Amino acid sequence: MAFLNATTAPSFDDRLAALVSTFDARRKQRRVYRATFNELSSLSNRDLADLGISRSQIRSVALETGRNAA
C-alpha cells in the first residue's frame, strides 16, 4: 500500500500574518508591563506592604502581569 504525504510550506502571506500577530501581542504585553510597573513604582512602601509586595518584586510582578495579558 502506498501513502502520499503532501505538505506545503506556509505562504508568504501566512508568515507575514503570523509575524504581525506576534508583534501585536508583544506590544500589548509591553504596554501592560509598563503600566503595571509605573503604577506599582508610584506606590509608597506602606501601600506595597498592604498588597504583600516588596519594592524588589515590582519588576517580576509587572513581567508576570504582562505575560498574562496576551
C-alpha positions in Angstrom: 0.0 0.0 0.0 1.3 3.4 -0.9 0.9 6.6 1.1 1.1 10.1 -0.2 2.1 12.9 2.2 1.5 16.3 0.6 2.9 19.1 2.7 3.2 22.7 1.6 5.3 25.4 3.3 3.3 28.3 4.7 2.8 31.1 2.1 4.5 34.4 2.5 1.1 35.9 3.5 0.7 33.4 6.2 4.2 34.0 7.6 3.7 37.8 7.4 0.3 37.5 9.2 1.9 35.4 12.0 4.7 37.9 12.3 2.3 40.8 12.6 0.2 38.9 15.2 3.3 38.1 17.3 4.4 41.8 17.1 0.9 43.0 18.2 0.8 40.5 21.1 4.2 41.5 22.3 3.4 45.2 22.0 0.3 44.6 24.2 2.4 42.7 26.7 4.9 45.5 26.9 2.2 48.1 27.3 0.6 46.2 30.2 4.1 45.7 31.7 5.0 49.4 31.6 1.6 50.4 33.0 1.9 47.9 35.9 5.5 48.8 36.6 4.8 52.5 36.7 1.7 52.1 38.8 3.4 49.9 41.4 6.5 52.1 41.4 4.4 55.1 42.3 3.0 53.5 45.4 4.6 54.0 48.8 6.4 51.2 50.7 3.4 51.0 53.1 0.9 50.6 50.2 3.1 48.0 48.7 3.3 46.2 52.0 -0.5 46.2 52.2 -0.6 44.4 48.8 2.1 41.9 50.0 4.7 43.2 47.5 8.1 44.4 48.3 9.8 47.1 46.2 12.2 44.5 44.9 9.3 42.4 43.5 7.8 45.1 41.3 9.7 44.1 38.2 8.8 40.4 38.5 5.1 41.2 39.2 4.9 43.5 36.2 6.6 40.9 34.0 4.1 38.2 35.1 1.2 40.6 34.5 2.5 41.4 31.1 2.9 37.8 30.1 -0.6 37.0 31.2 -2.1 39.9 29.1 -1.8 38.2 25.7 
